[in-house]
Amino acid sequence: MRKFLQILLVSLIISSCGEFQKVLKSDDYNYKYEKAVSYYESDQYNRAMPLFNELSTVMRGTSKIQEVSYYYAYCNYSVGENLMAAYLFRNYTINFPNSKHTEECAFMSAFCYYNEAPVYSLDATNTSKAIKELQGFIDRYPSSDRVLRCNDLIDELRGKLSRKAFENAKQYYRTESYKSAIIALDNVLIDFPSFNNREEVHYLIVRSSYLLAKNSISTKIEERLKETLDVYSQFKDNYPKSQYLKELESTYNNTQEALIQLKKEKNEI
């Protein structure tokens, strides 16, 4: 029985392949279109795609070209070819601006870039591109039911960018590039006002400020120590119950002692 089922399965596969080859070789483009739609609707995207690819050329200028273009874009999307799908969806909106599918395709073009956005630690080019495309959709269709989804996706993508920016800033801190760390940390606060770990950003700014002052040339030490007192005061006002406050109080005391020592040395000269 098992052997019979295996033989039957092989026969069905061979028959199916033979049928597909017959469709590929056919000169009846209406037949090809019907079979392509049938393959698509049964999730056989790898079979539907070459047919729609051919039909997108031979049916140009006919009444079916809109649907061919629509299906062809979705075939690419369905097999994970997001960048090609984004290109095809965008072309659809350009070529058929008044189609019933135009708004949907505009969203899908942006969504394909969202699918290509990597984890936060990798290159952020596609993440930024996805945000731009999603915002472009919102601007174009402000009353669309898809706007809320776009905003959620943008928030998620900006979360990736903010985490990447924060991790880059922390790397400056870890490698003792304190001046660069302060600039990068300040940029996180400015560029991502909704960043969910602002307390740690402010903490690292205080620590970086102190360590920068401590390792500065003599003409810069006093100015930078005073800057440390300023950022510490801001931290304490903003986070009076912070877990970092005990450590930063020690930083504050060390800063005060360093300033007293500097004043003492000046008076001795």
C-alpha positions in Angstrom: 0.0 0.0 0.0 2.8 2.4 1.0 4.6 1.6 -2.3 1.5 2.3 -4.3 1.0 5.7 -2.6 4.6 6.6 -3.4 4.1 5.6 -7.0 0.9 7.6 -7.2 2.6 10.7 -5.7 5.4 10.5 -8.2 2.9 10.1 -11.0 1.0 13.2 -9.8 4.2 15.3 -9.6 5.2 14.2 -13.1 1.8 15.0 -14.4 1.7 18.3 -12.7 5.1 19.3 -14.1 4.0 18.2 -17.6 0.9 20.4 -17.3 3.0 23.4 -16.2 5.4 23.0 -19.1 2.4 22.9 -21.4 1.1 26.2 -19.9 4.6 27.7 -20.3 4.8 26.8 -24.0 1.2 27.8 -24.8 0.6 30.8 -27.2 -2.9 31.2 -25.8 -2.3 34.2 -23.4 -5.8 34.2 -22.0 -5.3 30.5 -21.1 -1.9 31.4 -19.5 -3.6 34.2 -17.5 -6.3 31.8 -16.2 -3.7 29.3 -15.2 -1.5 31.9 -13.6 -4.4 33.1 -11.5 -5.3 29.5 -10.6 -1.7 28.9 -9.5 -1.7 32.1 -7.5 -4.9 31.3 -5.7 -3.6 27.8 -4.8 -0.4 29.4 -3.4 1.8 28.1 -6.2 3.6 31.4 -6.5 6.8 30.0 -8.1 4.6 28.7 -11.0 2.4 31.8 -11.2 5.3 34.2 -11.2 7.0 33.4 -14.6 3.6 33.4 -16.2 2.7 36.8 -14.9 6.2 38.0 -15.8 5.6 37.1 -19.4 2.0 38.4 -19.4 3.2 41.8 -18.0 4.9 42.3 -21.3 2.5 40.7 -23.8 -0.7 42.1 -22.2 0.6 45.6 -22.0 -2.1 48.0 -23.3 -4.9 45.4 -22.7 -7.7 45.4 -20.2 -6.0 42.7 -18.2 -2.7 44.5 -17.6 -3.8 46.0 -14.3 -4.6 42.7 -12.8 -1.5 41.1 -14.2 0.7 43.8 -12.6 -1.2 43.4 -9.3 -0.7 39.6 -9.2 2.9 39.8 -10.4 3.8 42.2 -7.5 2.1 39.9 -5.0 3.9 36.8 -6.4 7.2 38.5 -5.6 6.0 39.5 -2.2 4.7 36.0 -1.4 8.1 34.4 -2.2 10.0 36.9 -0.1 11.4 39.1 -2.9 10.5 42.2 -0.9 12.6 44.8 -2.8 11.4 43.6 -6.2 7.8 43.6 -4.9 8.3 47.1 -3.5 9.4 48.2 -6.9 6.5 46.5 -8.7 3.9 47.9 -6.2 5.3 51.4 -6.6 5.2 51.1 -10.4 1.5 50.0 -10.1 0.6 53.2 -8.3 2.4 55.2 -11.0 0.9 53.4 -14.0 -2.6 53.0 -12.6 -3.2 55.9 -10.2 -7.0 55.5 -10.4 -7.2 51.8 -9.9 -9.1 50.2 -7.0 -5.8 48.6 -6.0 -3.7 51.8 -6.0 -4.0 52.7 -2.3 -3.3 49.0 -1.3 -0.3 48.9 -3.6 1.1 52.1 -2.1 0.9 50.6 1.3 2.4 47.3 0.2 5.3 49.1 -1.4 6.1 50.7 2.0 5.4 47.4 3.9 7.9 45.5 1.7 10.6 47.9 2.9 9.4 47.3 6.5 9.9 43.6 5.9 13.5 44.3 4.8 14.4 46.3 7.9 17.0 44.3 9.8 17.6 43.9 13.5 18.8 47.1 15.1 22.5 46.1 15.2 22.8 45.9 11.4 22.9 48.5 8.7 19.9 50.8 9.0 19.5 51.9 5.4 16.3 49.9 4.8 14.9 50.8 8.2 15.2 54.5 7.3 13.8 53.8 3.8 10.8 52.0 5.3 10.0 54.9 7.7 10.2 57.3 4.7 7.9 55.2 2.6 5.4 54.6 5.4 5.3 58.3 6.2 4.9 59.0 2.5 1.8 56.7 2.5 0.3 58.6 5.4 0.9 61.9 3.7 -0.7 60.7 0.5 -3.7 58.9 2.2 -4.3 60.7 5.5 -7.8 59.3 5.8 -6.9 55.7 5.0 -7.8 52.9 7.4 -4.2 51.8 7.1 -2.7 55.0 8.7 -2.9 53.6 12.2 -1.0 50.5 11.1 1.6 52.7 9.4 2.1 54.7 12.6 2.5 51.5 14.6 5.1 50.3 12.1 6.9 53.6 12.1 7.1 53.5 15.9 8.6 50.1 15.8 11.2 51.1 13.2 12.1 54.2 15.1 12.6 52.0 18.1 15.2 50.1 16.1 16.9 53.3 15.1 16.9 54.7 18.6 18.4 51.5 20.0 21.1 51.4 17.4 21.9 55.0 18.1 22.0 54.3 21.8 24.2 51.3 21.4 26.6 53.3 19.2 26.8 56.0 21.9 27.5 53.4 24.6 30.3 52.0 22.5 32.0 55.4 22.5 31.6 55.3 26.3 33.1 51.8 26.6 36.1 52.8 24.4 36.7 55.9 26.6 35.9 58.3 23.8 34.0 60.5 26.2 33.6 63.6 24.1 32.1 61.6 21.2 29.9 59.7 23.7 28.4 63.0 25.1 27.6 64.2 21.5 26.1 60.8 20.5 24.1 60.6 23.7 22.7 64.1 23.3 21.7 63.2 19.8 19.7 60.2 21.1 17.8 62.6 23.3 17.2 65.1 20.5 16.4 62.6 17.7 14.3 60.2 19.7 12.3 62.0 22.3 10.2 58.9 23.0 13.2 56.7 23.6 12.3 54.5 26.6 15.7 54.5 28.3 16.3 58.2 28.7 17.4 57.7 32.3 20.4 55.6 31.3 21.2 58.1 28.6 21.4 60.9 31.1 23.4 58.8 33.5 26.0 58.1 30.9 26.2 61.8 30.0 27.0 62.6 33.6 29.6 59.8 33.8 31.1 60.8 30.4 31.3 64.4 31.4 33.1 63.6 34.6 35.6 61.2 33.0 36.2 63.6 30.1 37.0 66.4 32.6 39.2 64.0 34.6 41.3 63.2 31.5 41.4 66.7 30.1 44.4 69.0 29.7 44.8 71.5 32.5 43.2 74.4 30.7 40.0 72.5 30.1 39.6 70.7 33.5 37.8 73.4 35.5 35.3 74.2 32.7 34.4 70.5 32.2 34.1 69.8 35.9 31.6 72.6 36.2 29.7 71.1 33.2 29.6 67.8 35.1 27.9 69.6 38.1 25.4 71.0 35.7 24.4 67.7 34.1 24.4 66.0 37.5 22.0 68.6 38.8 19.7 68.0 35.8 19.8 64.3 36.4 19.0 64.6 40.0 16.0 66.9 39.3 14.7 64.6 36.6 15.3 61.2 38.4 15.2 61.8 42.1 14.6 58.1 42.8 17.0 56.7 40.2 19.0 53.5 40.9 22.0 55.4 39.5 21.8 58.3 42.0 24.0 56.7 44.6 26.8 56.2 42.1 26.4 59.7 40.7 26.4 61.2 44.2 29.9 59.8 44.5 30.7 61.3 41.0 29.4 64.6 42.3 31.5 64.5 45.4 34.6 63.7 43.4 33.9 66.6 41.1 33.5 69.0 44.0 36.7 67.8 45.5 38.5 68.2 42.2 37.3 71.8 41.9 38.3 72.6 45.5 41.8 71.2 44.7 42.1 73.3 41.6 41.1 76.4 43.5 43.6 75.6 46.2 46.4 75.1 43.6 45.5 78.4 42.0 45.8 80.2 45.3 49.2 78.7 45.9 50.6 80.1 42.7 
